[in-house]
Amino acid sequence: MRRHILMFLFCATLAACGGKPSSAPAADHPAAAEESDVTTTPVAAGPSIVMLGDSLTAGFNLPAGNALPAALQRDFDAKGIEAKFINAGVSGDTSADGLQRYDFSVAGVKPNMLVVALGANDFLNGLPADVPKKNLSAILDKAKADHIPTVLLGVSIPGASLGKREAAFAAIYPDLAKKYDVPYYPDMLGAIQGKPELLQPDGLHPTEAGVEAMAAAITEFLEPLVKDLP
């Protein structure tokens, strides 16, 4: 894997799906999540943190206990930091789908923090960068109106060397983080970049070990932010 992991996902998806990209092969994708799509990890105390995302959050093809929010929960528990991570990831979701689910998956839960991890499927599905940027802006506007502290998890995309569209996508997360003054983690896939042994056989999604590696890195980023919550 000499290129970035996301470009690998893009090429692999095209090959697997006959030119129609998707983050979850052959997945039936609802326009809005049903209640069963959102997995809540039961814990006793601490601020609640909703993770609004796609298959990388949902834990595609993994037991619920091995999805990213559950792995983060274990890391926080091990550190003795009280927090309740709520899995609001749906495989195949674009930024538009996440926006459509906001009232149910976020506002309906009334969390103490929102972690937004969307946009990769917009890129894979060939959408122009202004589409996810507009949708993510709308999510951030809603969270601001609801007084929910929000964090962005990005997926790093190679810039101008691979074209104008890639550069536009690469700029979405830092631009929005600056505009809305929210914390920003540049690349949620960074911990498994160039490590195919941490990917499932489909070459698209992290294994259990891959999720643990992602969680370890993201925990270090989220820890001080969670500690600062009321």
N, C-alpha and C positions, 0 to 999 in steps of 0.2 A: 504493500500500500504506500506508494510514493506520493500519490495525490491525497488531498484531504479526504477524510472519511465520508463527508457529505457527497462529494462528487462520485465516490465509489458507490454510495447508495443509489445515486441517480442512474448511473450506468447499469448497475445490477438490476434495478427495478425495470428499466426499459427492456432489458433482455428477458426478464421473467414474465413481463406482462404484455409483451408485444407492442411496446411503445406507449403504453398508458401507465404513467407512474402512480404508485400508491405506497403509503407507508406500511400497509398491512395487506399482503397478498390475498386476494379473493375475499376480503372482509366485507360483510354487509355493513354499510356505514349509515347510521341514522342521521337525520337532519338535526335532531336534538336528542340529548342523552335521556334515557329512561332512568329511573331511580336505581336500577340494578347496575348501571354503568359506573356508578360512583362508589368506590370502596373506601370505607372509613376504617382506619386502624384504631381500635379501641385502646385508649390509655386513660389514666386516672386524672391527670391534671396538666395544667400548662396552657399557654396560648394556642389557639387552633390555627393551622396553616393549611390553606387549600392550594393544591398544585393543579393548575388548569393547563392541560397539555394534550399530547397525542399519544401514539404507541410507546414512545420513549418514557413517558410518565406512567401510562397504563400498565406496562409490563407485558407486552405482547408475547403470547405463548409461554408465559411463566405463571407459576402459582401466585395468588394474590400477595402472599407473604414475601415474594421476591421482587415485587415491583419497586420502582425507585422511591416512592414515599415511604414504603415499609422499611426499606434499607436505611433511609434517612432517620426513620423513627428509632431503629436499633442503634444507630450511631449516636443520636442524641441521648437515648437512654443510657448508653454505656458511659457517656460523659457526665451523666447526672443532670442534664439540662431538661427541664420540663417543657414539653411541647406535644401537640397532637397533630400529626400529619394526616391530611385527608386527600385521598387519591381521586381527583376529578379529571383523570386522563381518559381519552377515548381514542382507540386506534383509528387512524385514518383522518382524524380531525384536521381541518385547515383553520386558519385564523378566523374565518367567517363562522365556522361551526362553533369555535370557542366563544365567540361573541354572542352567538345565538343561545348558547347554554349558560351565559353569565348569570341570568336572573335565578336559574335553578341551582346551578353548581356552585355559585359564589354568594350572591346576595341572599339566597335562601338559607345558606349555612351561617352567615354572619361571622366570618372568621376574623381573627386578629391580624392575619397577614395573608396576602395573595402572592403566589409565585406563578408567573406566566411563562409557559414553555411551549410556544406555538410559532409556526411560521415555516418550519422545514417542509411540510407537505405543500405549502403554497409554491415553494421553489421547485419541488419535485413534479408538481402538476403543471409547471410551465406558466404560472401566473406572473404578471409584471409586479415589480417590487412595490409599486404604489398601492396595490390591493392589500397585502398583509400590513403594510404600514398604516393604512387607514383603519383597518380592523383592530389592530393592536392599540392604536390611538384611542379608538372608541372604548376598548376594554379599560384602558388606563383612565379615561375620563369617567367611566362608571365607577371604578374603584375609588377615584378621588372624591366623587360626589357622595359615595357611601363611607368615606373616611376610613378606607382600608389601606394600610401601608402595603405597597406593592414592590415586588422584585421581578426583574426580567432575567430569564435564562436564555442566552442566545445560542445559535449554532454558527460557528465561524465558517465563512465561505471565502475561498480564494478570491482575490480582488481583480484588479484591472488586467492581470496577466491572462485571465480566462474570459475576459469580455466585459462589456458594459453592464449587462444584466447582473452578472455575479457581483460586480462592484457595488451596484445599487442595493442588492440584497445584503451585502456585508455591512452597509452603512445604516441599515434600519435600526438595529438595536442600540448602538451608541448614540444615534441621533435622538431616538425616543427617550433614552435614559437621561440625556442632557436636557431635552425639552421639558420632561416631567419631573426631573430631579429625583429619579429613583435609582436604587442600587442595580448594578448590571453585572452579570457573570458572563463573560464573553463566549464560552464554548462548553456546553454541557457534555459534549462528546469528547472533549479534550483528553480525558483520562484513558480512553480506549482507542484513540487515534493511532493508526498504524499497527494495531494488535489484533489480527484476525482471529486469534485463539479466544478472544473475548466476545466474538460474535456468534450468533446462532448459525446453523447450517444454511439458512436463507441468505446469509451475508448482509442482512438488513438491521437486525435487532441484537442488542447485547444479551449475552448469556447471564446466568445468575452471578457469575464472577465479574462479568462486565458491569452489571448494575452496581455491584458492591464497590467497584473501582470508581465509578461515576459518583456514587453517594459519598465516598470518602472525601473526594475533592470538593463537592458541593457543600458538604457539612462544614468544612473550614470557612467557606464563604458565608454561609447562613448563620453560623454560630453567633457572631457578635450582633447581627441584626436581630436575631430572636431574643437574645439577652436584653436588648434595649426596649423590647416591647413591654407595655404596661402589664 
